[in-house]
Amino acid sequence: MSQIDEFLTRWTEAERTADVATLEAMLTDDFVGVGPLGFTLPKPAWLGRHRSGDLTYETYGLEEVDSRVHGDAAVVTARQVAKGAFMGNPTPEQIRATLSLVHDEGGADADADADWRIAGIHMSFIAGTPGAPPLPGLPPEARGDGS
């Protein structure tokens, strides 16, 4: 398993279990997350969703992971597969995510894989998956989303 794979495994476990201390060390100070509806969350707000208990996950993982390293940066594209809720409302079960990682040798954590940190995440709905908006222009029976 590569260093990035190990890092992503730790990150997904920290997201699933709301391990704010681990997430704090894994995100850069200037981290920005872009949600599937286009909203942005700086690091304090990203962590705050877990701290408050507003965001909970039963499951959280990544599939179809593709990592590309470019010097001290890496771009990871993946399918996020999760069962969770935000303020009691179900979250989308599948989202396409692009993570921007930076290699930070002076990182806050001394673990071997802590040199990688997440500077940003951009998420988008995957058309036709549960929780995604319906595909525009299709009749309800052709949408595949149960509507």
MIKEFI-925426 format. One record per atom (N, C-alpha, C): y, z, x; atom name; residue in three letters. Coordinates in nm, 3 decimals, padded with zeros to 5 digits. Example, Ala and Ser with C-alpha at 12.3 -4.5 7.8 and 13.67 -1.06 7.14 Angstrom:
+---------+---------+---------+------+------+
:       v :       w :       u : atom : type :
+---------+---------+---------+------+------+
: -00.569 :  00.780 :  01.319 :    N :  ALA :
: -00.450 :  00.780 :  01.230 :   CA :  ALA :
: -00.330 :  00.780 :  01.320 :    C :  ALA :
: -00.225 :  00.708 :  01.285 :    N :  SER :
: -00.106 :  00.714 :  01.367 :   CA :  SER :
:  00.003 :  00.787 :  01.290 :    C :  SER :
+---------+---------+---------+------+------+
This chain:
+---------+---------+---------+------+------+
:       v :       w :       u : atom : type :
+---------+---------+---------+------+------+
: -00.118 :  00.000 :  00.085 :    N :  MET :
:  00.000 :  00.000 :  00.000 :   CA :  MET :
:  00.124 :  00.000 :  00.089 :    C :  MET :
:  00.220 : -00.087 :  00.057 :    N :  SER :
:  00.340 : -00.096 :  00.140 :   CA :  SER :
:  00.434 :  00.023 :  00.113 :    C :  SER :
:  00.528 :  00.039 :  00.204 :    N :  GLN :
:  00.627 :  00.145 :  00.191 :   CA :  GLN :
:  00.704 :  00.131 :  00.059 :    C :  GLN :
:  00.738 :  00.010 :  00.021 :    N :  ILE :
:  00.811 : -00.012 : -00.105 :   CA :  ILE :
:  00.721 :  00.022 : -00.223 :    C :  ILE :
:  00.594 : -00.017 : -00.220 :    N :  ASP :
:  00.502 :  00.017 : -00.329 :   CA :  ASP :
:  00.491 :  00.169 : -00.344 :    C :  ASP :
:  00.479 :  00.240 : -00.234 :    N :  GLU :
:  00.471 :  00.386 : -00.237 :   CA :  GLU :
:  00.599 :  00.446 : -00.295 :    C :  GLU :
:  00.712 :  00.392 : -00.253 :    N :  PHE :
:  00.841 :  00.438 : -00.305 :   CA :  PHE :
:  00.848 :  00.418 : -00.457 :    C :  PHE :
:  00.808 :  00.299 : -00.503 :    N :  LEU :
:  00.814 :  00.269 : -00.647 :   CA :  LEU :
:  00.718 :  00.358 : -00.727 :    C :  LEU :
:  00.603 :  00.390 : -00.669 :    N :  THR :
:  00.509 :  00.481 : -00.736 :   CA :  THR :
:  00.573 :  00.619 : -00.753 :    C :  THR :
:  00.637 :  00.667 : -00.649 :    N :  ARG :
:  00.707 :  00.798 : -00.660 :   CA :  ARG :
:  00.819 :  00.791 : -00.761 :    C :  ARG :
:  00.894 :  00.680 : -00.760 :    N :  TRP :
:  01.007 :  00.667 : -00.854 :   CA :  TRP :
:  00.959 :  00.663 : -00.998 :    C :  TRP :
:  00.856 :  00.584 : -01.028 :    N :  THR :
:  00.809 :  00.577 : -01.166 :   CA :  THR :
:  00.756 :  00.711 : -01.213 :    C :  THR :
:  00.690 :  00.785 : -01.126 :    N :  GLU :
:  00.642 :  00.919 : -01.162 :   CA :  GLU :
:  00.760 :  01.013 : -01.188 :    C :  GLU :
:  00.864 :  01.004 : -01.107 :    N :  ALA :
:  00.982 :  01.088 : -01.128 :   CA :  ALA :
:  01.053 :  01.053 : -01.259 :    C :  ALA :
:  01.060 :  00.924 : -01.293 :    N :  GLU :
:  01.118 :  00.884 : -01.421 :   CA :  GLU :
:  01.034 :  00.937 : -01.537 :    C :  GLU :
:  00.902 :  00.922 : -01.526 :    N :  ARG :
:  00.812 :  00.964 : -01.635 :   CA :  ARG :
:  00.820 :  01.115 : -01.659 :    C :  ARG :
:  00.831 :  01.193 : -01.552 :    N :  THR :
:  00.827 :  01.339 : -01.564 :   CA :  THR :
:  00.966 :  01.402 : -01.565 :    C :  THR :
:  01.071 :  01.321 : -01.564 :    N :  ALA :
:  01.210 :  01.371 : -01.563 :   CA :  ALA :
:  01.235 :  01.463 : -01.442 :    C :  ALA :
:  01.184 :  01.422 : -01.327 :    N :  ASP :
:  01.202 :  01.498 : -01.203 :   CA :  ASP :
:  01.338 :  01.464 : -01.144 :    C :  ASP :
:  01.440 :  01.533 : -01.192 :    N :  VAL :
:  01.578 :  01.501 : -01.156 :   CA :  VAL :
:  01.602 :  01.520 : -01.006 :    C :  VAL :
:  01.543 :  01.620 : -00.945 :    N :  ALA :
:  01.565 :  01.643 : -00.801 :   CA :  ALA :
:  01.514 :  01.525 : -00.719 :    C :  ALA :
:  01.396 :  01.474 : -00.753 :    N :  THR :
:  01.342 :  01.358 : -00.681 :   CA :  THR :
:  01.427 :  01.235 : -00.707 :    C :  THR :
:  01.463 :  01.212 : -00.834 :    N :  LEU :
:  01.547 :  01.096 : -00.867 :   CA :  LEU :
:  01.680 :  01.103 : -00.794 :    C :  LEU :
:  01.739 :  01.221 : -00.786 :    N :  GLU :
:  01.868 :  01.239 : -00.717 :   CA :  GLU :
:  01.858 :  01.189 : -00.574 :    C :  GLU :
:  01.749 :  01.220 : -00.505 :    N :  ALA :
:  01.731 :  01.178 : -00.366 :   CA :  ALA :
:  01.699 :  01.029 : -00.354 :    C :  ALA :
:  01.641 :  00.971 : -00.458 :    N :  MET :
:  01.596 :  00.831 : -00.451 :   CA :  MET :
:  01.706 :  00.731 : -00.488 :    C :  MET :
:  01.813 :  00.778 : -00.551 :    N :  LEU :
:  01.923 :  00.690 : -00.591 :   CA :  LEU :
:  02.039 :  00.705 : -00.493 :    C :  LEU :
:  02.105 :  00.595 : -00.461 :    N :  THR :
:  02.224 :  00.605 : -00.375 :   CA :  THR :
:  02.334 :  00.675 : -00.453 :    C :  THR :
:  02.431 :  00.728 : -00.382 :    N :  ASP :
:  02.542 :  00.798 : -00.449 :   CA :  ASP :
:  02.619 :  00.705 : -00.541 :    C :  ASP :
:  02.627 :  00.576 : -00.505 :    N :  ASP :
:  02.703 :  00.481 : -00.587 :   CA :  ASP :
:  02.612 :  00.399 : -00.679 :    C :  ASP :
:  02.492 :  00.449 : -00.707 :    N :  PHE :
:  02.396 :  00.383 : -00.795 :   CA :  PHE :
:  02.460 :  00.348 : -00.930 :    C :  PHE :
:  02.421 :  00.230 : -00.982 :    N :  VAL :
:  02.460 :  00.188 : -01.117 :   CA :  VAL :
:  02.338 :  00.126 : -01.184 :    C :  VAL :
:  02.306 :  00.174 : -01.303 :    N :  GLY :
:  02.199 :  00.116 : -01.383 :   CA :  GLY :
:  02.261 :  00.038 : -01.498 :    C :  GLY :
:  02.210 : -00.083 : -01.522 :    N :  VAL :
:  02.255 : -00.166 : -01.633 :   CA :  VAL :
:  02.141 : -00.171 : -01.734 :    C :  VAL :
:  02.166 : -00.122 : -01.854 :    N :  GLY :
:  02.064 : -00.119 : -01.957 :   CA :  GLY :
:  02.046 : -00.253 : -02.024 :    C :  GLY :
:  01.942 : -00.265 : -02.107 :    N :  PRO :
:  01.910 : -00.393 : -02.170 :   CA :  PRO :
:  02.015 : -00.443 : -02.269 :    C :  PRO :
:  02.105 : -00.356 : -02.311 :    N :  LEU :
:  02.214 : -00.397 : -02.401 :   CA :  LEU :
:  02.345 : -00.418 : -02.325 :    C :  LEU :
:  02.339 : -00.410 : -02.192 :    N :  GLY :
:  02.457 : -00.436 : -02.110 :   CA :  GLY :
:  02.539 : -00.314 : -02.074 :    C :  GLY :
:  02.505 : -00.196 : -02.122 :    N :  PHE :
:  02.580 : -00.076 : -02.086 :   CA :  PHE :
:  02.552 : -00.041 : -01.940 :    C :  PHE :
:  02.645 :  00.029 : -01.876 :    N :  THR :
:  02.625 :  00.071 : -01.738 :   CA :  THR :
:  02.623 :  00.223 : -01.729 :    C :  THR :
:  02.539 :  00.274 : -01.641 :    N :  LEU :
:  02.529 :  00.417 : -01.618 :   CA :  LEU :
:  02.541 :  00.446 : -01.469 :    C :  LEU :
:  02.644 :  00.518 : -01.428 :    N :  PRO :
:  02.649 :  00.561 : -01.288 :   CA :  PRO :
:  02.544 :  00.671 : -01.267 :    C :  PRO :
:  02.522 :  00.706 : -01.143 :    N :  LYS :
:  02.417 :  00.802 : -01.109 :   CA :  LYS :
:  02.422 :  00.930 : -01.192 :    C :  LYS :
:  02.538 :  00.996 : -01.208 :    N :  PRO :
:  02.538 :  01.121 : -01.287 :   CA :  PRO :
:  02.489 :  01.100 : -01.431 :    C :  PRO :
:  02.527 :  00.989 : -01.493 :    N :  ALA :
:  02.484 :  00.963 : -01.631 :   CA :  ALA :
:  02.336 :  00.928 : -01.637 :    C :  ALA :
:  02.287 :  00.852 : -01.538 :    N :  TRP :
:  02.144 :  00.819 : -01.532 :   CA :  TRP :
:  02.060 :  00.947 : -01.525 :    C :  TRP :
:  02.100 :  01.037 : -01.436 :    N :  LEU :
:  02.028 :  01.164 : -01.422 :   CA :  LEU :
:  02.049 :  01.254 : -01.543 :    C :  LEU :
:  02.167 :  01.247 : -01.602 :    N :  GLY :
:  02.200 :  01.332 : -01.717 :   CA :  GLY :
:  02.110 :  01.309 : -01.837 :    C :  GLY :
:  02.062 :  01.186 : -01.856 :    N :  ARG :
:  01.971 :  01.157 : -01.968 :   CA :  ARG :
:  01.843 :  01.239 : -01.955 :    C :  ARG :
:  01.797 :  01.259 : -01.831 :    N :  HIS :
:  01.677 :  01.339 : -01.808 :   CA :  HIS :
:  01.710 :  01.488 : -01.813 :    C :  HIS :
:  01.822 :  01.524 : -01.751 :    N :  ARG :
:  01.860 :  01.665 : -01.746 :   CA :  ARG :
:  01.874 :  01.724 : -01.886 :    C :  ARG :
:  01.933 :  01.648 : -01.977 :    N :  SER :
:  01.957 :  01.696 : -02.113 :   CA :  SER :
:  01.832 :  01.694 : -02.200 :    C :  SER :
:  01.731 :  01.618 : -02.157 :    N :  GLY :
:  01.612 :  01.602 : -02.239 :   CA :  GLY :
:  01.627 :  01.494 : -02.345 :    C :  GLY :
:  01.741 :  01.423 : -02.344 :    N :  ASP :
:  01.762 :  01.315 : -02.443 :   CA :  ASP :
:  01.664 :  01.200 : -02.423 :    C :  ASP :
:  01.624 :  01.175 : -02.297 :    N :  LEU :
:  01.530 :  01.068 : -02.265 :   CA :  LEU :
:  01.398 :  01.130 : -02.223 :    C :  LEU :
:  01.291 :  01.090 : -02.292 :    N :  THR :
:  01.157 :  01.140 : -02.258 :   CA :  THR :
:  01.060 :  01.023 : -02.255 :    C :  THR :
:  00.962 :  01.033 : -02.169 :    N :  TYR :
:  00.859 :  00.931 : -02.158 :   CA :  TYR :
:  00.721 :  00.994 : -02.169 :    C :  TYR :
:  00.632 :  00.929 : -02.245 :    N :  GLU :
:  00.490 :  00.962 : -02.243 :   CA :  GLU :
:  00.425 :  00.887 : -02.127 :    C :  GLU :
:  00.460 :  00.760 : -02.114 :    N :  THR :
:  00.409 :  00.676 : -02.005 :   CA :  THR :
:  00.527 :  00.599 : -01.946 :    C :  THR :
:  00.514 :  00.561 : -01.820 :    N :  TYR :
:  00.619 :  00.484 : -01.752 :   CA :  TYR :
:  00.557 :  00.422 : -01.629 :    C :  TYR :
:  00.560 :  00.291 : -01.621 :    N :  GLY :
:  00.503 :  00.224 : -01.504 :   CA :  GLY :
:  00.562 :  00.087 : -01.484 :    C :  GLY :
:  00.524 :  00.026 : -01.374 :    N :  LEU :
:  00.569 : -00.109 : -01.342 :   CA :  LEU :
:  00.448 : -00.200 : -01.327 :    C :  LEU :
:  00.460 : -00.321 : -01.380 :    N :  GLU :
:  00.358 : -00.424 : -01.365 :   CA :  GLU :
:  00.428 : -00.550 : -01.314 :    C :  GLU :
:  00.349 : -00.646 : -01.270 :    N :  GLU :
:  00.403 : -00.774 : -01.223 :   CA :  GLU :
:  00.514 : -00.753 : -01.118 :    C :  GLU :
:  00.490 : -00.662 : -01.026 :    N :  VAL :
:  00.589 : -00.626 : -00.924 :   CA :  VAL :
:  00.595 : -00.733 : -00.816 :    C :  VAL :
:  00.716 : -00.779 : -00.787 :    N :  ASP :
:  00.739 : -00.875 : -00.680 :   CA :  ASP :
:  00.853 : -00.821 : -00.595 :    C :  ASP :
:  00.823 : -00.788 : -00.469 :    N :  SER :
:  00.923 : -00.733 : -00.376 :   CA :  SER :
:  00.955 : -00.834 : -00.268 :    C :  SER :
:  01.083 : -00.849 : -00.241 :    N :  ARG :
:  01.129 : -00.937 : -00.135 :   CA :  ARG :
:  01.228 : -00.860 : -00.047 :    C :  ARG :
:  01.194 : -00.850 :  00.081 :    N :  VAL :
:  01.278 : -00.775 :  00.175 :   CA :  VAL :
:  01.369 : -00.871 :  00.248 :    C :  VAL :
:  01.495 : -00.834 :  00.258 :    N :  HIS :
:  01.597 : -00.911 :  00.329 :   CA :  HIS :
:  01.674 : -00.814 :  00.419 :    C :  HIS :
:  01.627 : -00.798 :  00.542 :    N :  GLY :
:  01.693 : -00.706 :  00.634 :   CA :  GLY :
:  01.680 : -00.563 :  00.584 :    C :  GLY :
:  01.796 : -00.499 :  00.563 :    N :  ASP :
:  01.798 : -00.360 :  00.517 :   CA :  ASP :
:  01.806 : -00.349 :  00.365 :    C :  ASP :
:  01.774 : -00.457 :  00.295 :    N :  ALA :
:  01.776 : -00.456 :  00.149 :   CA :  ALA :
:  01.648 : -00.519 :  00.096 :    C :  ALA :
:  01.615 : -00.485 : -00.027 :    N :  ALA :
:  01.500 : -00.546 : -00.093 :   CA :  ALA :
:  01.536 : -00.566 : -00.240 :    C :  ALA :
:  01.483 : -00.675 : -00.295 :    N :  VAL :
:  01.499 : -00.703 : -00.437 :   CA :  VAL :
:  01.360 : -00.696 : -00.499 :    C :  VAL :
:  01.347 : -00.614 : -00.602 :    N :  VAL :
:  01.219 : -00.597 : -00.669 :   CA :  VAL :
:  01.236 : -00.640 : -00.814 :    C :  VAL :
:  01.152 : -00.731 : -00.860 :    N :  THR :
:  01.148 : -00.766 : -01.001 :   CA :  THR :
:  01.014 : -00.717 : -01.055 :    C :  THR :
:  01.017 : -00.666 : -01.178 :    N :  ALA :
:  00.895 : -00.609 : -01.235 :   CA :  ALA :
:  00.908 : -00.604 : -01.387 :    C :  ALA :
:  00.794 : -00.583 : -01.449 :    N :  ARG :
:  00.788 : -00.554 : -01.592 :   CA :  ARG :
:  00.772 : -00.402 : -01.604 :    C :  ARG :
:  00.871 : -00.336 : -01.664 :    N :  GLN :
:  00.861 : -00.193 : -01.691 :   CA :  GLN :
:  00.787 : -00.176 : -01.822 :    C :  GLN :
:  00.679 : -00.099 : -01.819 :    N :  VAL :
:  00.599 : -00.073 : -01.938 :   CA :  VAL :
:  00.603 :  00.078 : -01.961 :    C :  VAL :
:  00.656 :  00.118 : -02.077 :    N :  ALA :
:  00.674 :  00.260 : -02.102 :   CA :  ALA :
:  00.668 :  00.291 : -02.251 :    C :  ALA :
:  00.628 :  00.413 : -02.281 :    N :  LYS :
:  00.640 :  00.467 : -02.416 :   CA :  LYS :
:  00.730 :  00.588 : -02.404 :    C :  LYS :
:  00.843 :  00.580 : -02.472 :    N :  GLY :
:  00.937 :  00.690 : -02.462 :   CA :  GLY :
:  01.032 :  00.692 : -02.580 :    C :  GLY :
:  01.127 :  00.785 : -02.571 :    N :  ALA :
:  01.226 :  00.799 : -02.678 :   CA :  ALA :
:  01.358 :  00.844 : -02.617 :    C :  ALA :
:  01.467 :  00.795 : -02.675 :    N :  PHE :
:  01.601 :  00.840 : -02.639 :   CA :  PHE :
:  01.662 :  00.900 : -02.764 :    C :  PHE :
:  01.689 :  01.029 : -02.757 :    N :  MET :
:  01.744 :  01.104 : -02.870 :   CA :  MET :
:  01.659 :  01.083 : -02.996 :    C :  MET :
:  01.527 :  01.081 : -02.977 :    N :  GLY :
:  01.434 :  01.069 : -03.087 :   CA :  GLY :
:  01.404 :  00.927 : -03.132 :    C :  GLY :
:  01.475 :  00.829 : -03.077 :    N :  ASN :
:  01.453 :  00.689 : -03.113 :   CA :  ASN :
:  01.365 :  00.623 : -03.007 :    C :  ASN :
:  01.265 :  00.545 : -03.048 :    N :  PRO :
:  01.176 :  00.483 : -02.949 :   CA :  PRO :
:  01.252 :  00.388 : -02.857 :    C :  PRO :
:  01.213 :  00.390 : -02.730 :    N :  THR :
:  01.270 :  00.297 : -02.632 :   CA :  THR :
:  01.184 :  00.170 : -02.633 :    C :  THR :
:  01.240 :  00.059 : -02.586 :    N :  PRO :
:  01.158 : -00.064 : -02.578 :   CA :  PRO :
:  01.034 : -00.038 : -02.491 :    C :  PRO :
:  00.922 : -00.093 : -02.534 :    N :  GLU :
:  00.797 : -00.070 : -02.461 :   CA :  GLU :
:  00.786 : -00.154 : -02.335 :    C :  GLU :
:  00.855 : -00.268 : -02.332 :    N :  GLN :
:  00.851 : -00.353 : -02.213 :   CA :  GLN :
:  00.991 : -00.407 : -02.186 :    C :  GLN :
:  01.030 : -00.398 : -02.061 :    N :  ILE :
:  01.161 : -00.446 : -02.018 :   CA :  ILE :
:  01.142 : -00.515 : -01.883 :    C :  ILE :
:  01.214 : -00.622 : -01.860 :    N :  ARG :
:  01.216 : -00.683 : -01.727 :   CA :  ARG :
:  01.322 : -00.607 : -01.647 :    C :  ARG :
:  01.286 : -00.565 : -01.527 :    N :  ALA :
:  01.377 : -00.487 : -01.444 :   CA :  ALA :
:  01.392 : -00.552 : -01.306 :    C :  ALA :
:  01.513 : -00.552 : -01.257 :    N :  THR :
:  01.543 : -00.593 : -01.120 :   CA :  THR :
:  01.603 : -00.473 : -01.051 :    C :  THR :
:  01.540 : -00.428 : -00.944 :    N :  LEU :
:  01.587 : -00.313 : -00.868 :   CA :  LEU :
:  01.641 : -00.361 : -00.734 :    C :  LEU :
:  01.757 : -00.313 : -00.698 :    N :  SER :
:  01.816 : -00.341 : -00.567 :   CA :  SER :
:  01.793 : -00.218 : -00.480 :    C :  SER :
:  01.713 : -00.236 : -00.374 :    N :  LEU :
:  01.684 : -00.126 : -00.283 :   CA :  LEU :
:  01.759 : -00.146 : -00.152 :    C :  LEU :
:  01.800 : -00.036 : -00.093 :    N :  VAL :
:  01.863 : -00.042 :  00.038 :   CA :  VAL :
:  01.786 :  00.050 :  00.131 :    C :  VAL :
:  01.774 :  00.007 :  00.256 :    N :  HIS :
:  01.707 :  00.087 :  00.357 :   CA :  HIS :
:  01.811 :  00.178 :  00.417 :    C :  HIS :
:  01.792 :  00.307 :  00.398 :    N :  ASP :
:  01.893 :  00.406 :  00.437 :   CA :  ASP :
:  01.826 :  00.509 :  00.526 :    C :  ASP :
:  01.831 :  00.486 :  00.657 :    N :  GLU :
:  01.765 :  00.577 :  00.750 :   CA :  GLU :
:  01.823 :  00.717 :  00.748 :    C :  GLU :
:  01.945 :  00.730 :  00.701 :    N :  GLY :
:  02.008 :  00.863 :  00.692 :   CA :  GLY :
:  01.992 :  00.922 :  00.554 :    C :  GLY :
:  01.890 :  00.878 :  00.480 :    N :  GLY :
:  01.869 :  00.923 :  00.343 :   CA :  GLY :
:  01.857 :  01.074 :  00.331 :    C :  GLY :
:  01.877 :  01.123 :  00.210 :    N :  ALA :
:  01.879 :  01.267 :  00.183 :   CA :  ALA :
:  01.741 :  01.330 :  00.196 :    C :  ALA :
:  01.635 :  01.253 :  00.189 :    N :  ASP :
:  01.498 :  01.304 :  00.188 :   CA :  ASP :
:  01.431 :  01.266 :  00.319 :    C :  ASP :
:  01.354 :  01.354 :  00.377 :    N :  ALA :
:  01.292 :  01.328 :  00.506 :   CA :  ALA :
:  01.154 :  01.264 :  00.496 :    C :  ALA :
:  01.105 :  01.237 :  00.375 :    N :  ASP :
:  00.975 :  01.172 :  00.359 :   CA :  ASP :
:  00.975 :  01.036 :  00.424 :    C :  ASP :
:  00.856 :  00.988 :  00.462 :    N :  ALA :
:  00.842 :  00.859 :  00.529 :   CA :  ALA :
:  00.897 :  00.744 :  00.446 :    C :  ALA :
:  00.879 :  00.750 :  00.313 :    N :  ASP :
:  00.925 :  00.639 :  00.230 :   CA :  ASP :
:  01.064 :  00.662 :  00.173 :    C :  ASP :
:  01.129 :  00.771 :  00.213 :    N :  ALA :
:  01.261 :  00.802 :  00.159 :   CA :  ALA :
:  01.370 :  00.714 :  00.220 :    C :  ALA :
:  01.336 :  00.635 :  00.321 :    N :  ASP :
:  01.436 :  00.547 :  00.379 :   CA :  ASP :
:  01.482 :  00.443 :  00.278 :    C :  ASP :
:  01.400 :  00.411 :  00.179 :    N :  TRP :
:  01.442 :  00.320 :  00.073 :   CA :  TRP :
:  01.507 :  00.402 : -00.037 :    C :  TRP :
:  01.617 :  00.350 : -00.089 :    N :  ARG :
:  01.685 :  00.415 : -00.202 :   CA :  ARG :
:  01.726 :  00.306 : -00.300 :    C :  ARG :
:  01.739 :  00.342 : -00.425 :    N :  ILE :
:  01.776 :  00.245 : -00.528 :   CA :  ILE :
:  01.928 :  00.246 : -00.544 :    C :  ILE :
:  01.988 :  00.130 : -00.519 :    N :  ALA :
:  02.134 :  00.116 : -00.535 :   CA :  ALA :
:  02.171 :  00.068 : -00.674 :    C :  ALA :
:  02.078 : -00.003 : -00.739 :    N :  GLY :
:  02.106 : -00.052 : -00.873 :   CA :  GLY :
:  01.982 : -00.100 : -00.943 :    C :  GLY :
:  01.989 : -00.095 : -01.075 :    N :  ILE :
:  01.881 : -00.146 : -01.161 :   CA :  ILE :
:  01.947 : -00.226 : -01.271 :    C :  ILE :
:  01.891 : -00.341 : -01.301 :    N :  HIS :
:  01.938 : -00.421 : -01.414 :   CA :  HIS :
:  01.817 : -00.447 : -01.502 :    C :  HIS :
:  01.829 : -00.414 : -01.630 :    N :  MET :
:  01.718 : -00.429 : -01.724 :   CA :  MET :
:  01.753 : -00.528 : -01.832 :    C :  MET :
:  01.652 : -00.600 : -01.880 :    N :  SER :
:  01.674 : -00.690 : -01.993 :   CA :  SER :
:  01.551 : -00.688 : -02.082 :    C :  SER :
:  01.575 : -00.711 : -02.211 :    N :  PHE :
:  01.464 : -00.720 : -02.305 :   CA :  PHE :
:  01.377 : -00.839 : -02.269 :    C :  PHE :
:  01.250 : -00.832 : -02.306 :    N :  ILE :
:  01.159 : -00.945 : -02.295 :   CA :  ILE :
:  01.135 : -00.994 : -02.436 :    C :  ILE :
:  01.179 : -01.113 : -02.464 :    N :  ALA :
:  01.170 : -01.169 : -02.599 :   CA :  ALA :
:  01.029 : -01.158 : -02.655 :    C :  ALA :
:  01.022 : -01.117 : -02.780 :    N :  GLY :
:  00.894 : -01.111 : -02.849 :   CA :  GLY :
:  00.811 : -00.986 : -02.824 :    C :  GLY :
:  00.863 : -00.889 : -02.744 :    N :  THR :
:  00.789 : -00.767 : -02.721 :   CA :  THR :
:  00.839 : -00.657 : -02.814 :    C :  THR :
:  00.755 : -00.556 : -02.845 :    N :  PRO :
:  00.798 : -00.448 : -02.934 :   CA :  PRO :
:  00.923 : -00.378 : -02.881 :    C :  PRO :
:  01.018 : -00.358 : -02.969 :    N :  GLY :
:  01.143 : -00.291 : -02.933 :   CA :  GLY :
:  01.254 : -00.385 : -02.893 :    C :  GLY :
:  01.220 : -00.512 : -02.864 :    N :  ALA :
:  01.322 : -00.610 : -02.827 :   CA :  ALA :
:  01.385 : -00.666 : -02.955 :    C :  ALA :
:  01.510 : -00.710 : -02.946 :    N :  PRO :
:  01.569 : -00.774 : -03.063 :   CA :  PRO :
:  01.488 : -00.898 : -03.102 :    C :  PRO :
:  01.491 : -00.934 : -03.229 :    N :  PRO :
:  01.416 : -01.054 : -03.271 :   CA :  PRO :
:  01.472 : -01.179 : -03.204 :    C :  PRO :
:  01.384 : -01.275 : -03.185 :    N :  LEU :
:  01.427 : -01.403 : -03.129 :   CA :  LEU :
:  01.516 : -01.474 : -03.231 :    C :  LEU :
:  01.634 : -01.516 : -03.192 :    N :  PRO :
:  01.724 : -01.581 : -03.287 :   CA :  PRO :
:  01.672 : -01.716 : -03.333 :    C :  PRO :
:  01.698 : -01.746 : -03.457 :    N :  GLY :
:  01.667 : -01.879 : -03.509 :   CA :  GLY :
:  01.524 : -01.899 : -03.553 :    C :  GLY :
:  01.438 : -01.799 : -03.534 :    N :  LEU :
:  01.298 : -01.814 : -03.576 :   CA :  LEU :
:  01.278 : -01.742 : -03.709 :    C :  LEU :
:  01.193 : -01.797 : -03.795 :    N :  PRO :
:  01.160 : -01.725 : -03.918 :   CA :  PRO :
:  01.086 : -01.597 : -03.883 :    C :  PRO :
:  01.097 : -01.493 : -03.965 :    N :  PRO :
:  01.034 : -01.365 : -03.934 :   CA :  PRO :
:  00.886 : -01.374 : -03.896 :    C :  PRO :
:  00.810 : -01.460 : -03.961 :    N :  GLU :
:  00.667 : -01.468 : -03.932 :   CA :  GLU :
:  00.639 : -01.527 : -03.793 :    C :  GLU :
:  00.736 : -01.594 : -03.734 :    N :  ALA :
:  00.716 : -01.656 : -03.602 :   CA :  ALA :
:  00.771 : -01.572 : -03.488 :    C :  ALA :
:  00.837 : -01.463 : -03.521 :    N :  ARG :
:  00.903 : -01.382 : -03.416 :   CA :  ARG :
:  00.806 : -01.302 : -03.331 :    C :  ARG :
:  00.697 : -01.260 : -03.387 :    N :  GLY :
:  00.601 : -01.181 : -03.309 :   CA :  GLY :
:  00.647 : -01.040 : -03.283 :    C :  GLY :
:  00.748 : -00.993 : -03.355 :    N :  ASP :
:  00.800 : -00.858 : -03.331 :   CA :  ASP :
:  00.779 : -00.766 : -03.451 :    C :  ASP :
:  00.706 : -00.810 : -03.551 :    N :  GLY :
:  00.676 : -00.726 : -03.665 :   CA :  GLY :
:  00.785 : -00.723 : -03.771 :    C :  GLY :
:  00.896 : -00.797 : -03.751 :    N :  SER :
:  01.004 : -00.792 : -03.850 :   CA :  SER :
:  00.982 : -00.893 : -03.961 :    C :  SER :
+---------+---------+---------+------+------+
